[in-house]
Amino acid sequence: MSKFWLIVLVSVFSAFICIALLLVILGMGFNKADEVVKLQNQKNGETIFLLKTAWGNDERMAIGLDDKLKGGFGNVYPEKFNTNSSFPFFYKLNNDTLFVYSAKFQKPQVDNFKTYIKLIEMAPSEFVSYCKFVKYKKLGLKIFPESELYIIENFGK
């Protein structure tokens, strides 16, 4: 084999390795949600994740037992509470129950949660009343996603 073909072969192989490594590194970043809140249930030792991600025009949120949530229409998570909404919601972990206010989550097909997840729907007017004068804080509630905090606290003003 001539020196020229050996250099071409090594160059092509090196380029292939670099591209493969780049795809692996980028792919790792897409497995996790864009915004994550980790909750620890002290009663049963369970860790619960509130997740939000966006991929193109697909925004979604979920409640799961891991921090994996990819955007894109082909990604399905039957083990999570899922919603295709990115509208903020209130939540509170109290004893062995996670209370979720205002979000329209679909219950998981495969429910491995030890913690009871109580979904509480709110009328839009009730949601606004919780935003006004930060009433939600007085009730011990938090907001998810946290990036929407400014909007929520100024929503009813």
N, C-alpha and C positions, 0 to 999 in steps of 0.2 A: 504494500500500500504506500502510495506516495505521501510525502510530507503535507502536500496541499489537502488531500482527502482526510488525512488524520486531523488536521486543524479544523476542517469543516465539521467533521464528526464530533469532535470535542466541543466546538462552539454550539452546535445544535443541541447536544446533550445538556450542556450548561444552561442554555436558554430554556429548555424544557424543565429542568430542575427549578430554575428561578420562577417560572410561571406557576409550576405546581405549588411551590412554597407560598407564593403570593395568594393563590386561590385558597389554600388551607388557612392562611392567616386571616384573610377577609371573610371566609366562611365562618370562622369561629366568632367573629363579631356579630354576625347576623343571627346566631342562635339565641342570644339573650335579648330580653326586652329593652326598649329604650329608657324606660323609667320603671324602677322597681322599689317597692317598700317591703321589707322583711319583717314579719310579725312572729313573735315567739309565744306560743301558748304554754305558759308555765305549768298548767295543770296536767297536761299529757305529754309535754316535751315536743310537740309538733311545731314545725316551722311552716308558715304560710306566706306566700308571696302575692302581692298585688302587682300586676304587670300592665304596662301599656307599650304598644309599639305601633309604628307606622311604616308602611312600605308602599310608596307611590300614593295612590288614593285610597289604600286600604288601611284604615286605622282600627285598632281593636284593643280591648282590654280583657284581662282574665284574672282569675283567682286560682292559684295552683300550689302544688307542693314542691315545685322547682321553679327556677327563674327562666325557663325556656319559653319564648314566645316569638315566633317568626311572623312577619307580615307576608302577604301574598295569599291568593285565593286557594292555593293547593295545600296549605298548611292547616291541619285540623287537629284539635286537642280535645279528644273525648273525655279525658281525665280532669279537665278544668271547668270551672264556671266561666263561660264565655259570653262576650257581648261585642257586637260590631260597632258599638258606639264609643266615642272618645269623650263623651260628656262627663264632667266630674261627678263624683259621688262622695257621700259622707260615710264614715265607717268608725267602728269602735270594737275592740276586742275586750270582752268582759267575761271573766271566769273562763268557761269553756265554750263560749259562743262568740262568733264574729258577726256583728250586726252590720249590714250593708244597706244604706238608705239611698233610694232614688234611682239606682241603676237597674236596667232590665237585663239581667244575666240569665242565660240558659243553664239549667243544672247539668252537671256532668253525666255522661252516659255510664262512666265507670267511676263510682264515688269511693275513693280511698281515704277521704278526710276523717280524722278522728274528732276534729273540732266541728261543732254544728255551725253551719253558715245560714244565718237568718236574713233572707232578702225582704226588704221592706220598701214597697213602692210608695212614692210621694207624688202628689199632684204638683204641677208646676208652681202654683201659688204657694204651696207649703214649702217647696224647695227655696223659693225666693225669700220667704219669711225666715228660714234658717240662716240665709246669707246676711240678712239685714242685722245690723248691730252685732255681728258675729255671734248670733244666738247658738250656732252649732258648737262653738267653743265652750259656752256656758253649760251645754249638755254633755261635754266630754267627748265630742266627736272630732274627727280629723278629716281632711280632704285628700282624695286621690283623684287624679295625679297632683302631686304637690306643685308642679309647674303651673297649675291653674289657680294657685292660692290668691294672687293679686286680683284676678278676674272675679273669683267668687266673693272676696271680701268687698269688692266695689260693685257687685252685680245689682244690688237693690238700691243703690244710692242715686 
